Amino acid sequence: RAILGLMMTLRGKKLLFMGNEIAPFKKWSFERETEWYLLDYESHEKFQRYVAELNNFYLSHTSLWQKDATDESIYFTDKASFKQNIAIFRRSSKSEDLVIVVNLTPTAYEHFRIGAHGDGSFSEVFNSDDPRFYGSGVVNQGMIFTEEKPYHGYRHSFTMRVPPMAISILEFKQKKKKQSK
């Protein structure tokens, strides 16, 4: 789930090969049919649901494809987290701002601090560790507010739960500035 989520959120065209949406045991071969019987198993049925929802999420979020051919469509927030096998990056468009956190380890993190590019709040809009996708249920519920605490070279930061072997996608909402009379 984490690798597929990473592929769908990075720049570039997407390609899912025949049958991969059901997590087959064997690689595809023209000599045999796709292992459709695997959908009788809960883990494979939930993986198929994950792929369907991930595809719909991709199509409905312009920041994942609108400026795909330009360098300004993606920004890596923290390159040091690669040492922990965690990728943190931003995808932006005119209408939305997403922060993607991908954990490629079996370790879940509570209170994981990430630098925020502005003052505001985040809400988790997609998480591959959701139990409906056969995940362990390490999700972020409710709003996550930024703090004026410098981190990753930013003035603001926030903490979140990072699920194991999963991708979390957070949507950022800028705090509205008060207008004086």
C-alpha positions as CSV (number, residue, x, y, z in Angstrom):
1,R,0.0,0.0,0.0
2,A,2.8,2.4,0.9
3,I,4.7,1.9,-2.4
4,L,1.6,2.2,-4.5
5,G,0.6,5.4,-2.6
6,L,4.1,6.8,-3.1
7,M,3.9,6.1,-6.9
8,M,0.5,7.8,-7.1
9,T,1.6,11.0,-5.3
10,L,5.0,11.5,-6.9
11,R,5.3,13.3,-10.2
12,G,5.0,11.4,-13.5
13,K,2.5,9.3,-15.3
14,K,0.9,6.4,-13.5
15,L,0.9,2.7,-14.7
16,L,-0.7,-0.1,-12.8
17,F,-0.1,-3.4,-14.5
18,M,-2.8,-6.0,-15.1
19,G,-4.1,-7.7,-12.0
20,N,-1.9,-5.7,-9.6
21,E,-5.0,-4.1,-8.1
22,I,-5.7,-7.5,-6.3
23,A,-2.2,-8.0,-5.0
24,P,-1.5,-11.3,-6.8
25,F,1.0,-13.9,-5.6
26,K,2.4,-14.6,-9.1
27,K,3.5,-12.2,-11.7
28,W,1.3,-11.7,-14.7
29,S,1.7,-14.2,-17.5
30,F,-0.1,-14.5,-20.8
31,E,-0.3,-18.3,-20.3
32,R,-2.8,-18.1,-17.4
33,E,-5.6,-15.9,-16.3
34,T,-5.5,-13.4,-13.5
35,E,-5.9,-14.9,-10.0
36,W,-9.4,-13.5,-9.5
37,Y,-10.1,-16.1,-6.8
38,L,-7.9,-14.1,-4.5
39,L,-10.8,-11.6,-4.0
40,D,-12.4,-14.3,-1.8
41,Y,-9.8,-13.4,0.8
42,E,-10.3,-10.3,3.0
43,S,-6.8,-8.9,2.5
44,H,-7.0,-9.0,-1.3
45,E,-10.5,-7.6,-1.4
46,K,-9.5,-4.7,0.9
47,F,-6.4,-4.1,-1.2
48,Q,-8.6,-3.8,-4.3
49,R,-10.8,-1.3,-2.4
50,Y,-7.6,0.6,-1.5
51,V,-6.5,0.8,-5.2
52,A,-10.0,2.0,-6.3
53,E,-10.1,4.7,-3.6
54,L,-6.5,5.8,-4.3
55,N,-7.3,6.1,-8.0
56,N,-10.4,8.2,-7.2
57,F,-8.4,10.3,-4.7
58,Y,-5.8,11.0,-7.4
59,L,-8.3,12.1,-10.0
60,S,-10.1,14.4,-7.5
61,H,-7.0,16.2,-6.2
62,T,-5.6,18.6,-8.7
63,S,-2.3,19.1,-6.9
64,L,-1.3,15.5,-7.8
65,W,-1.5,16.1,-11.5
66,Q,-2.2,19.7,-12.5
67,K,1.5,20.9,-12.7
68,D,3.0,17.4,-13.1
69,A,5.5,18.4,-15.7
70,T,7.0,21.3,-13.7
71,D,9.5,21.3,-10.8
72,E,7.2,23.6,-8.9
73,S,4.6,20.8,-8.4
74,I,6.6,19.0,-5.7
75,Y,8.8,20.0,-2.8
76,F,10.5,17.7,-0.4
77,T,10.0,19.1,3.1
78,D,12.7,17.0,4.9
79,K,15.4,15.2,3.2
80,A,16.9,14.0,6.5
81,S,13.9,11.7,7.1
82,F,15.1,9.5,4.2
83,K,17.5,8.0,6.8
84,Q,14.5,6.8,8.7
85,N,12.9,5.5,5.4
86,I,10.3,8.2,5.6
87,A,9.5,10.5,2.7
88,I,7.8,13.9,3.4
89,F,6.9,16.2,0.5
90,R,4.3,18.7,-0.6
91,R,2.1,18.7,-3.7
92,S,0.4,22.0,-4.5
93,S,-2.0,23.5,-7.0
94,K,-4.0,26.8,-7.1
95,S,-6.8,25.2,-5.2
96,E,-5.1,22.9,-2.7
97,D,-2.0,22.2,-0.7
98,L,-1.2,18.6,0.3
99,V,1.5,17.2,2.5
100,I,2.4,13.5,1.9
101,V,4.1,11.4,4.5
102,V,5.2,7.9,3.5
103,N,6.7,5.5,6.1
104,L,8.4,2.5,4.5
105,T,9.2,0.8,7.8
106,P,7.1,-1.4,10.1
107,T,7.5,1.2,12.9
108,A,4.6,3.5,13.8
109,Y,5.5,6.9,15.2
110,E,3.5,9.0,17.7
111,H,4.1,12.7,17.9
112,F,6.3,12.8,14.8
113,R,7.3,16.5,14.2
114,I,7.2,18.0,10.7
115,G,8.0,21.5,9.5
116,A,5.0,23.4,8.2
117,H,5.2,25.9,5.4
118,G,2.7,28.2,7.0
119,D,0.5,28.9,10.0
120,G,-2.8,27.0,9.9
121,S,-4.2,23.5,10.2
122,F,-4.1,20.1,8.6
123,S,-6.7,17.4,8.2
124,E,-5.9,13.9,7.1
125,V,-7.7,13.2,3.9
126,F,-6.3,9.8,3.0
127,N,-4.5,7.1,5.0
128,S,-3.6,3.7,3.6
129,D,-3.4,2.3,7.2
130,D,-7.1,2.6,7.6
131,P,-8.7,-0.7,8.7
132,R,-11.0,-0.7,5.7
133,F,-7.8,-1.2,3.6
134,Y,-6.6,-4.0,5.9
135,G,-4.4,-1.5,7.8
136,S,-3.5,-1.4,11.5
137,G,-5.6,1.7,12.2
138,V,-2.9,4.3,13.0
139,V,-4.8,7.3,11.6
140,N,-5.0,11.0,12.5
141,Q,-8.5,12.1,13.5
142,G,-9.6,15.7,13.8
143,M,-7.6,18.8,13.0
144,I,-3.9,19.1,13.4
145,F,-2.8,22.7,14.2
146,T,0.6,24.1,13.5
147,E,2.7,25.6,16.3
148,E,5.2,28.5,16.1
149,K,8.0,26.0,16.7
150,P,10.8,26.0,14.1
151,Y,11.6,22.7,12.4
152,H,13.0,21.6,9.0
153,G,13.9,25.2,8.3
154,Y,10.3,26.5,8.7
155,R,8.9,28.8,11.3
156,H,6.0,26.5,12.1
157,S,5.6,22.8,12.7
158,F,3.1,20.2,13.8
159,T,3.1,16.7,15.1
160,M,1.2,13.7,13.8
161,R,0.8,10.0,14.0
162,V,2.8,8.2,11.3
163,P,1.4,4.8,10.5
164,P,3.7,1.8,9.7
165,M,4.2,0.8,6.0
166,A,1.7,3.4,4.9
167,I,1.0,6.7,3.3
168,S,-0.8,9.6,5.0
169,I,-2.0,12.6,3.0
170,L,-2.8,15.8,4.9
171,E,-4.6,18.9,3.4
172,F,-3.3,22.2,4.6
173,K,-5.6,25.2,5.4
174,Q,-3.9,28.6,5.8
175,K,-4.9,30.5,9.0
176,K,-6.8,33.6,8.0
177,K,-5.2,36.8,9.0
178,K,-7.3,39.2,11.0
179,Q,-8.0,42.4,9.1
180,S,-7.7,45.7,11.1
181,K,-10.1,48.6,10.6
